[in-house]
Amino acid sequence: MCIIKPKAIIFDFDGTLVNSESIYTKSLIETAGRMNVLKDVDFESMAGMQTNDIWNILKNKGYYVPDNFFSETEKYFHKLLETDLNVFDGVMETLERFKDLDMVIASNSNINYVKKYSDIKGISKYIKGYSCFNDKLKAKPEPDLFLYAFELLKEYNNNLKKDDVIIFEDSLAGIEASQKSGIKSIAITNSYNEEELIEKGAYIVVDKINDVFNYIES
């Protein structure tokens, strides 16, 4: 069994701490149905991807994507968030048990959205900083967000090494980004199965986030 002793933590947000990834997938499918387009697209296989990457995949495969498809998807997504967004089981326990460690969030999503729902769900009180997709930081599967998150953590401990940090992720894009960043990842089977996550390079795979404590050095 792999044993870890983290000194700092990087969390993905969507699909790792909250169930927004499945809500966005539902929004894509529902919008495609309403607009009568993209009905044979496997949107579930794109969980964790940034919107621009999904658009590029669809265009490269020759699909017709209406100009307002993603804006309509976003509207429906934000409507669903108000009623359907939940923190995954074990998340608050995990944050509480790690509260003496420095923790940051690294997300493909907009920082205002991440901060808003971190506040609403009681997550933000544990978080020291946010590394979110913008014009300067490329989305996962590129490593930019995790590398910047590591720099945020180093502001609290300048002696911190990458081996001291663990990333919590749920998506294949996120696991690939963690591999590129040189920081080990713990993958949660919220969006993909164990085999897919291990094949992508996850160091440890768990079914629930608080299962990680089975691997923590006591």
N, C-alpha and C positions, 0 to 999 in steps of 0.2 A: 504493500500500500504506500502511495505517495504521502509524505508528511510535510506540511508547510508551517512556517512561522512568520507570517507577514508582519511588517512594520507599518505598512500603509496600504490603502485599498483604492482601486479605481473601479467604479461601477458604470456599466452601461445603464441607460434609463428605460427606454421603450422595450418591453418584452423581458426585461430583467428585474426591474423593481416594480413596474406597473404593467397592466395588461393592454397597453395602448397599441402594441404592435398588431395584436389580433383584431383590435377595433379598426385600425387603419386598413388591414387586409379586407375586413368586412365592408368597409367604406368603398374600397376599390371595386369589389365584386358587385355591390349594390348599385354603384354609379354606372358601371359597365352594363348592368341589366337594364337600368332606367333609360340609358342612352342607346341601347341595342347595339353595342360594340364590344369587341374584345372578349366575347363570351367564352372562347376556348382557351383563354390565357390562364395559366396556373399562377395566380397571384400569391398563393401561399408559399411557393418556392422562392419568392422575392422578399420574404420577411427580413427586416433589418436593413434593407437597401434604402438609400436616399432617393427621393423622388426623381431627381435628374437622371440617376442611374437606371431606374425603372423605365423612364421615358426613352432613354437611349437603347435599352434592350428591345423595347417594343418597336421602335423605329427601325433598328437594324434587322429585325425579323420581318419587316415589311408590313406591320400592322398599321391600319389607319387609326390615328389618335386625334380625336376632336380637340381643337384649341382650348376648349374650356373643360376638358375631362378632369384634369388634376385640380383645377380651382373648384369644380363642383364636388370632387372627392373630399377636398379640404373642408368645405362647408359642412358636408354630412359628417365627416370625422369629428369636427369640433362640436357639433350638435350631440353626437353620441357620447363624447367625453363627459358631458355634464351629467349623464345618467349612468353610464356603463363603466367608467374608469375605476379600477380597483387596484390596491396594492396586493401583490402576490402573497400567499401564505408563507410565513417565515421571514419576510423581509424586515418587519419592525423588530423582531427578536434578533435578527442578524445585526442590524444597525446598532441596537442597544448593546449587544455583546462586544461589538467592535468600537464602542464609543470612545475608548481611550486612544484609538489610532486615528491618524489623519486620513480623511476620506474625501474623494472628489468624484464628480460625475463627468463622463466623456460620452457625448451623444451626437448622433447624426442630425438631431433635431435643432430647431431654433432655440437659442438660449432663453428668450422670454417665455416661451412655452414650457421649457424644462423647469425654469425657476417657479413659474406660476403653479404648476401641478406638484412640484416638490413641496411648495408651501402648503397647498391645499391638503395634501396627503400626509403632512407631518414628517416628511423626509428631510427637509432642508436644514433642520436644526442640527443634524449630524454631519452636514456637508461643508467642507472648507472652500470649495471652488468648483467652477464649471468650465469644461472644455467642450465647446459646441461648434458644429459646422458653421463656417462663415467664408467670406471671400479669401481669407488667408489660410484657413485650415481645411484641407481636403477631407471628404467624407470617407468613412470606412468602406471598402477594405484597405484604403491607404492608412498608414500608421500615424498621421499627423495629430489626430485628436488624442491618442494615447501618449504620444511623445510630449505634447503640450501639457497634458494632465500630470505627467511625471515631473515636468518643470514646476508646476504649481505645488506639487508635494514637496519638492526640494526647497521651496521657500520656507517650509516649516522644519526641515531637517536637511541641511546641506550635505550631510554625509550619506544620504540615502542612495542605495544602489538599486538597479533594476531587479536584482534577485530578491530584494527586500519587499517588493511590491507584487500584489496579485490583482488581476483583472477579473471581474465578474461579467460574463457575456451570455447571450442566448442565441446569437445569429452567426451564420457562417461567415458573413462579411466581417463581423466583429472579431471572430476567432482568427481569421486571416490577418486582420489588422494587428492583433496582439502578437502574432508570430513575427510580423514585419518589425514590430516595435522592440522585440527582444524581451518582452515581459510575459511571464507565464499567465495563462488564463484558466479560470474555472468556468466551465460551461454548464448552463442549466437547460434541461430539456423542455423548455416552455414553447419553443418554436420548431426545433429540429430534433431528430432522434439521436441516441447515443453514438451509433455507428458513424453518422454523418459528422458529428462534432469531433469525434476522435480522429477521423480521417482528415479533417481540416487542421488538426494540430492542438486540440484542447489538452491541457495538462491533466485536468481532472474533470469528470462529468458527474453531475448530481441531478436528481429529479426535483429537489426543492432546495432553495438557496441555503436554508439553515442546515442542510445535510453536510455542509462544508466543515462543520465542527467535528465531524468524524475524522477529519484529516488534519486538524490543528494540533500542533505539538503542545502538550500540556506542561 
